[in-house]
Amino acid sequence: MKRRFRIETGRYGGEIVCGTVSKEFVQYWKDKEESQLSEHLYNLTWGDSEYVDSDSPPTPHEEWSEISDICQTYGAYSDGGFYITEISSEDDWDDIGEEIFADGHLLYQRVGVPFMFAEIEDAAYLEWGEDDLHPILIFHPVEKGRLNAWIFETDGEDFNPLKLVFSTADTPLATVIENVWYDQKLLEATGDCDTVGGKGNYVQVGWIHKPLVEDWEDPASLDLSAEWQELNAYLESLN
């Protein structure tokens, strides 16, 4: 008999966007308070010109979520673990089992936003100058709640924590969960989110070496055979 389970993540995370801004924007904001910049970005988005810093160089878009040509991702923090619950055959939210916690196992991590330099001079030891570096803004409003969920079935077996696998996107502000597998099957997120914002904002400006950015790709189209081979060898050593 089939059994159904729901996977949820830890309770904190949210959207992370990173995009190109002018070098003048970076220079203007680099020494100002984080709260000042986040307030400026929110008021630009809301069209509240009274609280926008009129001296600031412009952004390429007024809405902060659109400043995302480098990276845009959403998920729970990777160190928050997973919560697994058995559910009924008819309703994804009809719990019929006790909640189980599992850390999961990392399959791969992509570089959503590489290491960021506060000043161009900080990259001199790599022999990188202004021509090698790209001015960026990265913004992360923190959310709390249910950030996503995934459903999987077994042929009657109990949940096996060794079969829960995930991938992440790494940025200077946070590392978040992007994809989840169970028993080597890529699961589709339900998109069933229930979160509240206002838990803080992280925002920075700086410089990155853009060739280090790894764009998001559908994991179903990637050749992950080497990653699976390495992970499976490790998991077998745990049995």
WOWO-V461369 format. One record per backbone hydrogen bond with DSSP energy under -0.5 kcal/mol. CO is the residue of the C=O (numbers start at 1). NH is the residue of the N-H. Records with the same first field share a line. If there is no record, write none. Layout:
CO: NH, NH
This chain:
3: 154
4: 87
5: 152
6: 85
7: 150
8: 83
11: 145
12: 77
13: 143
14: 75
16: 73
17: 139
18: 70, 71
19: 137
22: 26
23: 27
24: 28
25: 29
26: 30
29: 32
33: 37
34: 38
35: 39
36: 40
37: 41
38: 42
39: 43
40: 44
41: 45
42: 46
43: 47, 48
44: 47
47: 49
48: 51
49: 52
52: 54
53: 56
62: 64
63: 66
64: 67
66: 68
71: 18
73: 16
75: 14
76: 177
77: 80
78: 81
81: 10
82: 102
83: 8
84: 100
85: 6
86: 96, 97
87: 4
91: 88, 94
93: 95
94: 88
100: 84
102: 82
105: 166
108: 168
110: 112, 170
111: 214
117: 207
119: 122
120: 123
121: 124
123: 126, 128
124: 127
129: 132, 133
130: 133
134: 208
135: 21
136: 206
137: 19
138: 204
139: 17
140: 142, 202
142: 199
143: 13
144: 196
145: 147
146: 194
148: 9
149: 190
150: 7
152: 5
154: 3
159: 161
160: 163
161: 164
163: 165, 183, 184
164: 105
165: 181
166: 107, 108
167: 178, 179
168: 110
169: 176
170: 112, 113
174: 171
175: 78
176: 169
179: 167
180: 187
181: 165
182: 185
184: 186
185: 182
187: 189
188: 151
191: 193
194: 146
196: 144
200: 142
202: 140
204: 138
206: 136
207: 117
208: 134, 210
209: 212
210: 213
213: 215
218: 221
219: 222
222: 224
224: 228
225: 229
226: 230
227: 231
228: 232
229: 233
230: 234
231: 235
232: 236
233: 237
234: 238
235: 238, 239
236: 239
